[in-house]
Amino acid sequence: MRTIIRKFLSADRGRLQRSTERTWDYLSLFGGAALVALCVIALARVADASLYWGEELFRAYPWAFLVLTPLGFALIRYVTFSYAPFAAGSGIPQTMAAIRVRDVQTQLGQFLAPLQVGIKMILVCAGLACGASIGREGPSIQVGAAAMLAWAHRFGGKLRVPTDALIVAGGAGGLAAAFNTPLAGIVFAMEELAKGRTMRQSWFVLMTILGAGFISLALQGNYDFFPIYVRNPVHPELLAWMGVSVVCGLMAGLMSWLLVTAGPRLLPTSTTARHAALVAGLVGLMVACIALLTEGETIGTGYHAASDLLNTPLGLSHELGFSLLKLLATVLSYLSGIPGGIFTPSLSIGAGLGYDFALLFDLVEGRQMLVLIGMTAFLAGVVQAPVTATVIVMEMTSSQDQFMSLMLSSVIATLVAKSIARVSLYEVLARRLLEGLQDNTKKLSET
């Protein structure tokens, strides 16, 4: 009898312990999701204020940007090179590289170091203020991944979850909070960040992404990132629809090729912070010249330009060729080595390509749909993740009824882009980060 009672009490204690651990995991999960959402919202608020300040300054003193932009680029690049080398660029390659390392010290000490990510947040805002053609959504993914990993291993107590799942959850949660698109965050996690991996803690990943997304919705309200005020139900002809998809795929492949192949070969390799700052300053001068040519349309994320193109009648307040100049400004800004992403600039470029197509062929009725197709197809071609691009644009514009059209455009653009750049931009950059890490490890072992 005593033996039976002991077994019963032992089993009861075991159930209580498991229940307590599960409850602690859920509380820690909620805390991590809240931290991701708060960090990303803070970045969004300050970045938007910085962009507004930069745009107002450009309207008042446009020629001053011939000095402000080069100096800003040089200073940002100097700080990045000296103090935060893993803060350069988008942040998505760093997140992908951190997933593959699986060493917490390397993850928290280099790719997702809280100090470097904090510096990145400040420098992204500075870049937007001085006229760079960059976005904040890519950095938001690195910020979200770093916040979740730091929470789990330094502040929230150790979660019984693999580090790769933590990073995927935090990074995708950052995207969900940045765009106010929880579903897009889930798709991005599975299609891009967790590429080729079986996530054994899928419940944790999904709950974190949804938590970050819905916390963002609660704090900022339920809004469309790109609102469409008057919807035009007219679809373009099949030939026009396919033409925009192919053109966007070609331009996206060209952009990827410029960023990972041609650009690095043309720009000199910097070995000192001063040299890196000098190169960035010269690149910044070119970006400022492009901004003057377009009367400031190419500075910043390109959000206002894309929003206007979705809602402006054909031929008003838009010059033919804006998309090409925005592409050039975005490529130059990225190659300068300053922190900043290409998500929203890519959406702006795609919107411009769709609008240009409508202008060239006088497709007044199908103009709005061509802009939507351009946004989706170009983003899909750049990231080579058609489902993610489709869901992002669908959620941002409340265009759920156009899912099949946008999805087919994404697939066409991705296939065309792969004919120019076989591997996605983020994949190539992530591999280079890992190769650089291995080289540094070899040098240290040799010494």
N, C-alpha and C positions, 0 to 999 in steps of 0.2 A: 504493500500500500504506500509506504514512504517513497519507494522508488518511483511509483506512478506520479505522486504529488510533485516530487523533485523535477521529473521530466516536464510536467505541465507548467511549473513555475519557470523552468529554464526556457521552454518554448515561448512562454508569455513575455519574458524579458527580451528574448530575441526579436519578437514581433515589435515590441515597444521601441527597441533600439533602432530597428530598420525604419519604423515610422518616424522616429525623431530625425534620423539622418535624411530621410526623404523630405521632411518638412524643412530642414535646414537648407537642403539643395534648392527647394523652391524659393525660399526667402533670398538666398544668395543669387539665384537666377534673376529674380525681380530687381534686386539691387544692382546687378550688373547691367541689365537692360535699361534701368533708369539712368545709370551713369552714362551709358552710351548715348542715350537720347539727349541728355542734358549737355554733354560735350559737343555733340553735333549741332544742336540748336544754338548753343553759344557761338560756335564757329559761323553758323549761318547768319545770325543777327549782326555780328561784328563785320563779317565779310560784306553783307549787303549795305551796311552803313559806310564802309570804306569805298565800295563801288559807287555809291551815290555821291559821296564827297568828291571822288575822282572825276565823275561825269560833270558835276557842277563846276569844278575847277576848270575842266576842259572847255566848257561853254563860255566861261568868263575869260580865260587866258589860254587859248589853244596852243599858241606858239611856245608857251612856257614848257610844254611837254617835250620839246626838243632837248631840254636840259633835265627836266624832272625824271623822265622815263629812263634815259641812260644812267643817271646817277642812282635811281632807285634799283634798277637791275644790278648795277655793280655792287651796291651795298648789300642787297639781298643775297647775291651769289657769294660775296666774301664771307658773310656770316654762315651761310649754308656749308661752304667748303671747309671752313675752319672749325665750326662747332656742331653742325648737324648734317653730315654727309648723307645719311639715310632719309633726310627730309626732302631731298631734291625730287622734282618731278611729281608724278601723279599720286603715288601712295598705293596703288593697286599692285604693281609689281613687287613692292616691299612686302605687302600682305601675302601674296602668293608664295614668295620666297620663304617667308617665316613659317608658312604651313608645312613646307617641305623639309625644313631644317629639323624640326621636332626636338630642338634643344632649348630649354627654357632660358638659359643664360644668354644664348645667342639671340633669341627672340626678344627678350626684355632689355638686353644690353645693346642691340644694334638695330635690327629691322623695325622693331616696335618699341624702342626705348621711350618711356614717357617724356623725358626731357626733350629729346629730339622732336617728338611729335608735338609737344607744346610749343617749341620754337617754330615748327612748321605752320601751326595755326596762326601765329603772329605774322610770319613772312608771307603767307597766302593773302592775308588782308592787306599787307603793305604792297604786294604786287598788284592787287586790284586797284588800290588807290593811285598808283603811279602809271596806270595805263596798260598793264600786261593783258594779253588775251588768254586768260586762264579760267578754270572753273574751280569750285570748292567741293564738288561731289566726290571726286577721286580721293582728295585728302580726307574727306569725311569717312571713307572706308578704312583708311589707315588709322584715323583717330578712333573709330569705333572698335577696331580690332585691338589696338593698344589699350584702350580703356577696359575692355572686357578681360584681357589677359592680366593687366595690372590688378584689377579688382579680384580676380580669382586667386592670384598668387601672392598678393601683398596686403590687400585690405579686407577682402571678404572671407578669408580663410580658404583653404584648399578645397576646391570642388572636385568631386570624384568624376571628372570629365577629362578626356584627352585634350592636350593643348591645341591640336589641329581643329578640334570641334569648337573650342573656345574662340579661336581666331576667325573661323568661318562665321560663327554666330555673331561675333562683334562687328566684323567687317560688313556683312550683309545687313545687320541691324543699323549700321551707320548709313548705308545707302537708303534703307527704308525710311529712316528719320530725315535724311537730307531731302529726298524727293516727296515725302509724305505718301509713299507707295509701299505698304507692307507686302503685298503679293509680289511685286517686282524684287524686293529684297530676298524673298524665298527662292525665286527662280534664279537670281544672280548667284546665290549661295551654291545651288546645285549645278548650275551650268558652267560657272566661271571659277569660283574660289575652290570648290570641292571637286574640281575636274578629275575624273579617273579614280575617285576615292569613295569607298563605302563608309558613310558616316554612321558609326554604331550608336552615336548619341543623337540621332536625328530629332528626337523629341525636344532635347535641349536646344538644338539649333533653331528649330521652328518656333519654340516658345520665346526664345530670346529675340528673334527677328520681329515676331508679332508684338512682343512686349515693347521693344524700342519704337516700332512703328506706331502703335496705338498710344503710347505715352506722348509721342510727338503730336499725334492728332489731338489728344486731350489738351495739350499746352498751346498749340497753335491753331486749333480748329480744323474742321474738315474742309479743305479747299483744293482746287485744281492747280497744280504747279503752272500749267499753261492753260488758262481758261479760254474757252471759245464762246463768245457772247452771242453770236448769231450763226447757227449751223446751216451750211449749204448741203443739202442731201444729194446733190448731183455728183455722180461718179464720172471720172474722165474715161475716155475710150481706152480699150485694152492696150493699144499700141503706145499711147501716152503713158499709161500706168507702168508698162514694162520698160519703156524708154527711160523714165526717171529712175527706176530701180537699177537698171544697168549703169547709167551715168553715175549714180551715187556709189555703186560698188566700185567702179573704176577710180573715182576720186578718193574714196576711202582707202583703196589699195595703194594709190599714189601717196597719200598722206602717211600711211604706215611705212612705206618704203623710204620716204624722206626722213622720218623720225628715227628709224633703226638702222638704215644703211647709208643713204646719201649724206644726210646731215652730219652725222659723226665723222664721216670721212673728210668733209669740207672744212669743218671747224677744227682748229688746232687743239691737241690734247693739253690740258692744263695740269701742271704738277705743283703749282703754288697757288695760294689764295689770291694773290695780287694779279697773277696772269688770268685766273678764272674770272676775276672781277672785271678786268679789262675787256676780255672777250664778251662777257655778258653786257657790258656797257655799250659796246659797238652794236651788238644785236638789238639792244634796247633802242638805240638811235633809229634803226631800220623800222622797228615796231612803231615808234613815234611818227615817222614819216608816213607810214600806211594809215595811221589814225588821222593825220591831217588830210590825207587824200580822201578819206571817207567821212570827214567831218565828225569823227569820234565814234562812228558806228562799230568799229572793230575792237574798241577797248573793252575790257571786262569779259564777262561770261558770254555775252551775246543774248542774254535772256530777253531783253526788251525788243531786240530785233526780231527774234523768233516769234515772240508773242504778237508783235505788230503784223508780221507776215501772215499769221493765222487769221487775223481779224481785219486787215486792211484791204479795201477794194483794189483790184488789179491796176498796176501802173502808178499808184500814189505812194509817195514818200519812200521809194525804193529804187535804187539805181541798179541797172543790169551789171552783174559781175561782183556784187557785194560778197557772194559766197566764196569766190576765189581769193579775194583780198583777206577775208576773215580766215580762210584756211592758211594762207601764208603767214598772217600775224600769229596764229595759234602754233604753227610749226616752229616759228622763230622763238616764240616765248618758251616753248617746251625745250628746245635745243639750248637755250641760254643756261639751263641748269637750275633755274629758280623753282621753288615749290609751286605746284599748281596742276590741276587736272585738265582733262579734255572732254569730259562728258557733256556739259552744257554747251561749250563751244561747238562740239560735233553736232548737237541738235540744231544749233543756230546755222551752221554751214549747210546741213541737210535741208533746213527750211528754205534757205536762200537758193539752193539748187532747184528745189521743187518750184519755187516762185519764178526763178529765171526761165525754167522750162515753159511755164504758163505764159510768161511774157513773150518769149520767142515765137511760140506757136498760137498765140492769141486764144488761150483756153480759159476764158473768163469764168465759165460756169463750174469747171472742175478744179479751179485754182486752189481752194481750201484743202481738198483731198490730196492734191499733188504736193502741197506743203507737208501734210501729215505723212505721206509716203516718203518724201524726201528725208524728213527727220528720222523716221524709223530705219530706212534703208541705209543711210549714211552711218548712223550709230552702229547698226548691225555689221556693216562692212569694216568699221574700225576695230570693234571689240571681237568680231567674229563669234558673236553669241546671239543668234537670231531670236530665240525665245525671250531672252532678257530684254533686248531692244524693243521687241513688240509689246511686251507687258509694261515696260516703263512708259512708253509713249501712250499706250492705251489708258493706263491709270492716270497719267499726268493731264490728259486732255479729255477724260471721260468718254473715250471713243470705243467702248466695248462692242458696239454694233459693227465696228469695222475690223474686228480681230482677224478674220480670215484674209482680208485684203492686205493688212499690214504684215501679217505673218508671211504670206507669199512674197511680198516685196523684200522682207528681211532675208529670206532664204536665197532669193535671186542675187541680192547685193552681196551676201556673204560668199556665195560661190564665185561671183565675178572678182571680188576682192582677193580671194585666195589664189586666183590665177596670177596675181601680182605679188602678193605677200602670203606665202603658204602658211606661215605660222602667225598667230595673232600678235599684235604689238605688245600686249602685256606679258604674253608667254616668253617672247624673246628677251624683254627687259628683265623678267624674273630670272631667267637662266643666266643672264650676264651678271646679275647680283650674286647668284650662287657661285659662279665661276670666280668672281672677284674675291669672295669669302674664302674659297678653297686656296686661291693663290696667296692670300695673306696668311692663311694658316700654315702653308708650306714654308713661307719665308720666316715665320716665327719659329717653326720647328728646326729649320736649318741654322738659325742663329743661336 
